[in-house]
């Protein structure tokens, strides 16, 4: 298991976490954001429901991670998603919790 730090904002429903992967000499950071997302029914029919969606990005520098957390704590969600989505995407899926 890798070291991970996570924070939750109960008013916005957005969670942010970072985990380090690799070795002490060669490593990168996985930065995950979990947020409420509307999911449409099959074929766009039925009532949409809100799910928790996870997007994971790769950051190579600790400065990038620090800036993302600063934006998160300033609650500038538009900038948070813009900056995260400028990073290489590692994965995305429905959140398990």
C-alpha positions in Angstrom: 0.0 0.0 0.0 1.3 3.4 -0.9 1.1 6.6 1.3 -2.1 8.5 0.6 -3.6 11.8 1.8 -7.3 12.5 1.2 -9.6 15.4 2.0 -13.3 15.8 1.8 -15.5 18.8 1.3 -19.0 17.9 2.6 -20.6 21.1 1.2 -19.5 20.6 -2.4 -19.3 16.8 -2.3 -15.9 16.9 -3.8 -13.1 14.7 -2.4 -9.4 15.0 -3.4 -6.6 12.6 -2.7 -3.0 12.0 -3.6 -0.9 8.9 -3.5 2.7 8.4 -4.4 3.9 5.5 -6.6 7.3 4.3 -7.5 10.6 4.3 -5.7 12.2 7.1 -3.6 14.4 7.9 -6.6 11.8 7.6 -9.4 8.2 8.3 -8.5 5.1 10.1 -9.6 1.9 11.2 -7.9 -1.6 9.9 -8.6 -4.1 12.6 -7.9 -7.7 11.6 -7.6 -10.9 13.7 -7.5 -14.3 12.2 -6.6 -17.3 14.3 -7.4 -21.1 14.0 -7.9 -21.9 13.4 -11.6 -25.3 12.9 -13.2 -25.7 9.6 -15.0 -28.3 9.1 -17.6 -30.4 6.0 -17.9 -29.8 3.4 -20.6 -30.2 4.9 -24.1 -30.7 8.2 -22.4 -34.1 7.1 -21.1 -35.4 7.1 -17.6 -34.7 9.4 -14.7 -31.0 10.5 -14.4 -29.3 9.6 -11.1 -26.4 11.2 -9.3 -23.4 9.0 -8.8 -19.9 9.6 -7.3 -17.4 9.7 -10.2 -13.6 9.3 -9.8 -11.0 10.7 -12.1 -7.3 10.0 -11.5 -4.4 12.0 -13.0 -0.6 11.7 -13.0 1.5 14.5 -11.6 5.3 14.3 -11.8 6.1 17.2 -9.5 5.2 17.8 -5.9 4.7 21.5 -6.8 1.8 20.5 -9.0 0.2 18.5 -6.2 0.6 21.4 -3.8 -1.0 23.8 -6.3 -4.0 21.4 -6.8 -4.6 21.2 -3.0 -4.3 25.0 -2.7 -7.0 25.4 -5.4 -9.1 22.8 -3.7 -8.9 24.5 -0.3 -9.8 27.8 -2.0 -12.9 26.1 -3.3 -12.2 27.2 -6.9 -13.8 24.1 -8.4 -13.7 25.4 -12.0 -9.9 25.9 -11.8 -9.4 22.7 -9.9 -11.0 20.6 -12.7 -9.3 22.7 -15.5 -5.9 22.2 -13.9 -6.4 18.5 -13.2 -7.7 17.8 -16.7 -4.5 19.4 -18.1 -2.5 16.5 -16.5 -2.2 13.0 -18.1 -5.3 10.9 -17.2 -4.5 7.6 -15.5 -8.1 6.3 -15.2 -11.7 7.2 -14.4 -14.6 5.1 -13.1 -17.6 5.2 -10.8 -16.4 5.6 -7.2 -16.8 2.7 -4.9 -17.7 4.8 -1.8 
